[in-house]
Amino acid sequence: MRFRDRREAGERLALRLRSLRGDRAVVLGLSEGGLVVAGEIADVLGAPLDILLTSRIEAAGPPPTTLGAVGEGGLLVWDHDAIRRFDISPGELTRLADGARAALARQVTVYRGTVAPVPIAGRTVVLADDGAATGTTAHTAIRVLRARQVRRVVLAVPVAQADVADRLAREVDQFVCLRPVPWLHEVRNSYRKFAAVAGTEALELLHRDPRRPDEARR
């Protein structure tokens, strides 16, 4: 079974999360693609929508292999199994990490220059993405949220590799996955339409969200 697109996946996740209405939740998209999924969830929950910025650390493909991720605030998480499997040298890891930090800085300039983050301390946060193949980026995001002292972390993804889903479920307060699969080589294979989401489209989603508090707008 494949999802039509990210919006359909978000609609189906939202049906599983309706119990969070009235919980003062905030919905965060993990990456631009995750923001499209998150937007559908936010609509159903009546919750403010925001993006949690991260940058993958990838080794050249094909296909590219995720070795780690950098999150807002500078948090760095490595996938040590992948590093051992591909025998990446320390010097190359440093170079790749520096590139990911630079990419994250560019994201911060684009998004936080016009849209301030929604306050999340003490609140339930629904973190949504369009899939989890390795879980490294989600793991980084979860650690970022814990450091920001949120009350609960709910992770919602349409599809995930089964062993990754089991690991991520242990890291959050609630985990929703519509389709755990034995092997997930690329998330895009679970969708009929999986076009890249432009930064301009992501910004439009954030700017037009009527539930964002006034202090989160610029």
C-alpha positions as semicolon CSV with decimal commas, in nm:
position;residue;x (nm);y (nm);z (nm)
1;M;0,000;0,000;0,000
2;R;0,126;0,347;-0,089
3;F;-0,001;0,687;0,020
4;R;-0,131;0,920;-0,247
5;D;0,080;1,211;-0,116
6;R;0,191;1,372;0,209
7;R;-0,145;1,539;0,266
8;E;-0,331;1,210;0,258
9;A;-0,077;1,062;0,496
10;G;-0,127;1,357;0,732
11;E;-0,504;1,324;0,718
12;R;-0,482;0,957;0,814
13;L;-0,242;1,029;1,100
14;A;-0,472;1,304;1,225
15;L;-0,755;1,053;1,265
16;R;-0,533;0,858;1,505
17;L;-0,447;1,170;1,705
18;R;-0,792;1,323;1,759
19;S;-0,774;1,249;2,131
20;L;-0,519;1,531;2,160
21;R;-0,774;1,800;2,075
22;G;-0,799;2,037;2,370
23;D;-0,455;1,933;2,500
24;R;-0,290;2,265;2,398
25;A;-0,064;2,067;2,166
26;V;0,180;2,220;1,919
27;V;0,242;2,034;1,591
28;L;0,594;2,046;1,447
29;G;0,699;1,930;1,102
30;L;1,037;1,764;1,084
31;S;1,173;1,903;0,756
32;E;0,971;2,069;0,479
33;G;0,809;1,740;0,378
34;G;0,715;1,670;0,737
35;L;0,559;2,015;0,760
36;V;0,302;1,921;0,493
37;V;0,207;1,612;0,697
38;A;0,204;1,821;1,016
39;G;-0,025;2,082;0,861
40;E;-0,303;1,826;0,817
41;I;-0,265;1,712;1,177
42;A;-0,267;2,071;1,307
43;D;-0,592;2,139;1,118
44;V;-0,770;1,850;1,289
45;L;-0,630;1,925;1,636
46;G;-0,683;2,301;1,609
47;A;-0,319;2,338;1,712
48;P;-0,047;2,585;1,606
49;L;0,195;2,465;1,340
50;D;0,572;2,512;1,330
51;I;0,884;2,350;1,184
52;L;1,169;2,189;1,376
53;L;1,486;2,248;1,179
54;T;1,746;1,974;1,138
55;S;2,007;1,887;0,877
56;R;2,107;1,533;0,782
57;I;2,470;1,432;0,766
58;E;2,492;1,216;0,454
59;A;2,751;1,013;0,272
60;A;2,737;1,030;-0,107
61;G;2,522;0,764;-0,276
62;P;2,355;0,644;-0,473
63;P;2,144;0,654;-0,271
64;P;2,281;0,894;-0,006
65;T;2,327;0,729;0,334
66;T;2,234;0,911;0,654
67;L;2,522;0,907;0,902
68;G;2,380;1,151;1,155
69;A;2,200;1,480;1,195
70;V;2,240;1,828;1,341
71;G;1,950;1,996;1,522
72;E;1,866;2,353;1,619
73;G;2,087;2,458;1,906
74;G;2,383;2,266;1,763
75;L;2,290;1,918;1,892
76;L;2,476;1,649;1,694
77;V;2,367;1,283;1,676
78;W;2,555;1,007;1,488
79;D;2,432;0,675;1,349
80;H;2,734;0,473;1,462
81;D;2,617;0,154;1,289
82;A;2,610;0,332;0,953
83;I;2,951;0,488;1,016
84;R;3,104;0,146;1,091
85;R;2,928;-0,013;0,793
86;F;3,066;0,242;0,547
87;D;3,404;0,286;0,719
88;I;3,394;0,668;0,718
89;S;3,716;0,833;0,837
90;P;3,712;1,087;1,124
91;G;3,828;1,360;0,887
92;E;3,547;1,289;0,645
93;L;3,292;1,285;0,929
94;T;3,413;1,628;1,041
95;R;3,383;1,762;0,687
96;L;3,031;1,623;0,645
97;A;2,921;1,753;0,986
98;D;3,050;2,101;0,903
99;G;2,851;2,094;0,581
100;A;2,536;1,993;0,770
101;R;2,587;2,275;1,021
102;A;2,619;2,524;0,737
103;A;2,301;2,389;0,575
104;L;2,118;2,418;0,906
105;A;2,237;2,777;0,949
106;R;2,089;2,859;0,608
107;Q;1,757;2,704;0,712
108;V;1,753;2,907;1,031
109;T;1,814;3,225;0,832
110;V;1,527;3,148;0,595
111;Y;1,268;3,034;0,848
112;R;1,349;3,218;1,169
113;G;1,410;3,544;0,987
114;T;1,036;3,579;0,924
115;V;0,865;3,331;1,158
116;A;0,968;3,305;1,521
117;P;0,930;2,962;1,684
118;V;0,607;2,880;1,865
119;P;0,670;2,844;2,242
120;I;0,672;2,473;2,332
121;A;0,805;2,448;2,691
122;G;0,558;2,266;2,912
123;R;0,334;2,166;2,621
124;T;0,253;1,846;2,433
125;V;0,439;1,843;2,102
126;V;0,333;1,633;1,806
127;L;0,641;1,580;1,589
128;A;0,546;1,468;1,237
129;D;0,751;1,357;0,939
130;D;0,675;1,188;0,608
131;G;0,861;0,871;0,709
132;A;1,145;0,721;0,912
133;A;1,399;0,502;0,734
134;T;1,695;0,525;0,974
135;G;1,537;0,731;1,253
136;T;1,853;0,938;1,303
137;T;1,690;1,272;1,223
138;A;1,388;1,192;1,441
139;H;1,620;1,087;1,723
140;T;1,799;1,422;1,702
141;A;1,468;1,609;1,702
142;I;1,344;1,420;2,007
143;R;1,657;1,514;2,198
144;V;1,613;1,878;2,095
145;L;1,255;1,873;2,226
146;R;1,353;1,711;2,556
147;A;1,619;1,979;2,602
148;R;1,347;2,241;2,555
149;Q;1,147;2,089;2,841
150;V;0,830;1,997;2,660
151;R;0,566;1,810;2,862
152;R;0,511;1,521;2,620
153;V;0,655;1,416;2,285
154;V;0,422;1,243;2,038
155;L;0,594;1,116;1,723
156;A;0,372;1,057;1,419
157;V;0,492;0,911;1,088
158;P;0,301;0,745;0,805
159;V;0,568;0,480;0,743
160;A;0,879;0,353;0,919
161;Q;1,117;0,061;0,908
162;A;0,994;-0,178;1,177
163;D;1,309;-0,196;1,390
164;V;1,346;0,183;1,367
165;A;0,982;0,222;1,474
166;D;1,043;0,000;1,778
167;R;1,345;0,207;1,881
168;L;1,175;0,543;1,833
169;A;0,866;0,427;2,023
170;R;1,084;0,378;2,330
171;E;1,211;0,738;2,308
172;V;0,876;0,919;2,308
173;D;0,561;0,934;2,518
174;Q;0,338;0,825;2,230
175;F;0,422;0,685;1,888
176;V;0,187;0,657;1,591
177;C;0,296;0,481;1,272
178;L;0,041;0,383;1,011
179;R;0,264;0,140;0,825
180;P;0,567;-0,027;0,985
181;V;0,752;-0,225;0,718
182;P;1,037;-0,478;0,744
183;W;1,268;-0,275;0,519
184;L;1,243;0,088;0,411
185;H;1,514;0,176;0,162
186;E;1,372;0,516;0,067
187;V;1,068;0,693;0,210
188;R;0,963;0,814;-0,136
189;N;0,879;0,457;-0,238
190;S;0,583;0,465;0,001
191;Y;0,415;0,749;-0,193
192;R;0,265;0,780;-0,539
193;K;0,347;1,155;-0,538
194;F;0,657;1,267;-0,352
195;A;0,775;1,592;-0,503
196;A;1,029;1,801;-0,314
197;V;0,871;2,068;-0,094
198;A;1,015;2,412;-0,168
199;G;1,106;2,646;0,114
200;T;0,856;2,898;-0,020
201;E;0,574;2,643;0,013
202;A;0,681;2,562;0,369
203;L;0,689;2,931;0,461
204;E;0,341;2,978;0,317
205;L;0,212;2,699;0,543
206;L;0,360;2,870;0,848
207;H;0,251;3,223;0,760
208;R;-0,108;3,133;0,685
209;D;-0,159;2,929;1,004
210;P;-0,420;3,131;1,201
211;R;-0,343;2,943;1,523
212;R;0,012;3,073;1,562
213;P;0,035;3,311;1,858
214;D;0,095;3,674;1,768
215;E;0,439;3,679;1,928
216;A;0,546;3,398;1,692
217;R;0,484;3,615;1,382
218;R;0,707;3,883;1,236
